[in-house]
């Protein structure tokens, strides 16, 4: 089986695997869908508010960080569920810590978003 995987891998480019992984995660993981919807909403809001180039860079980096941590969290959860299908306290701790990384990234995104968007939104009111 290992050799079949390697043979199939050589026939496909890495990009197709990456896109398949992203597609699978978006279709199967509710939290990732929420983050993708939030990302799209923030991109639309950024364009509407005509944020500066530096603000765009900040928003894209912090949004990417949230999406990356969510994908890593999902990947690790799937791996742990495969390796330890029965509940184990150490697996629970690992999953909790990974969820914590997503929470920290999301919290940072909220802080950055507030710094960038709040003054611009307040100017409308």
N, C-alpha and C positions, 0 to 999 in steps of 0.2 A: 504494500500500500504506500509506503514511503516513497518508493521509486516512481510510482504512478503520479503522486503529487508533484514531485520534482519535474517529471516529464511534462505534465500539464502546465506547470509554472513557467517553463521555458517557452511554451507556445503563446502565452499571454504576456502582455506588458504589465508592469507593476501598477500603472495608472488604473487599469481595469479592475484590479483587485481592490485598490483604494476606493474607487467609486462604488464598487459593489458593497464594500464594508460600510461606507457612509449611507448608501441607500438602505441597506438592511437595518442599520441602527435607527434611521429616521422612521422607517416603516414599523419597527417593532418596539421602540422605546418612547413612551409617552413624554418623559422628562426632556428628552432630546428634541422632540417635536416642539415642546413649549419654548425651549431655548432658541430653536431655529425661527419660530414665529416672532419671538422677541427681537432677534437679530434683524430680521427683515423689517420689523416695525421701527427699530432704531435707525436703520439705514434710510428709510423713508423720512423719518423725522429729521434726520441730519440734513438730508437734501432740502427739505422744506424750510428749515431754519438757516440754511446756507452757512453751516459751520466752517471755521477756518481749516486750512490744510493740517495744521498741528492737531486740531480737535478731531479731524477725520482719522488721523493716524492713531490717536489715543483711543477713539471709539472702536476702530477696527481691531487694534491689538487686544483691548480688554474684552471685546466680544469674542474674538478668537480664543482667548484664554478660557472663557466660559465653555465654549463648544468643545475645545480640546479636553478640558478636565471632565466634562460629561461623557465624552467618548471613551476616555481612559477608565473612568468609573464603570461604565457599562461593560467594557472589555474585561476588566478585572472581575466584575461580578459573574460574567459568563464563565470565565476560567475557573473561578472558585466553585461555582455551582457544578461544573463538570468534574473537578478534582475531588470535591467533598460534597456529594449530593445530600448527605445527611447534615443536620445542623451541628455546628461545632463552635464553641465560644471564641476560639482564635479567629475563625473565618468571619464571625460576626464583628469582631474588633477591626479586622482589615477592611471589611465593607463599610463600617462606620467611619473609619479614617478617610477612605476614598470619598465617601459622601461629604465629609467635612471639607475636602479640597474643592469640591464643586461649590459648596456653600461659601467658602472664602472667596473664590473667583466671582461668584454672583454678587456677593456683598461689595467687593471692589468695583464691579461694574456699576452697581447702583450708586456708589460714591462718585465715581468718575462721571456717570451720567448726570447726577445731580449738579455737580460742579459746572459741567458744560451746558446742560439744557435749562436748568432752573432760571438763571438770569435772562436767557433769551425768551423763555415762555412768559416770565413775569413782565417783560417789556410789552407783550401783547395785551396785558390786562391792566 
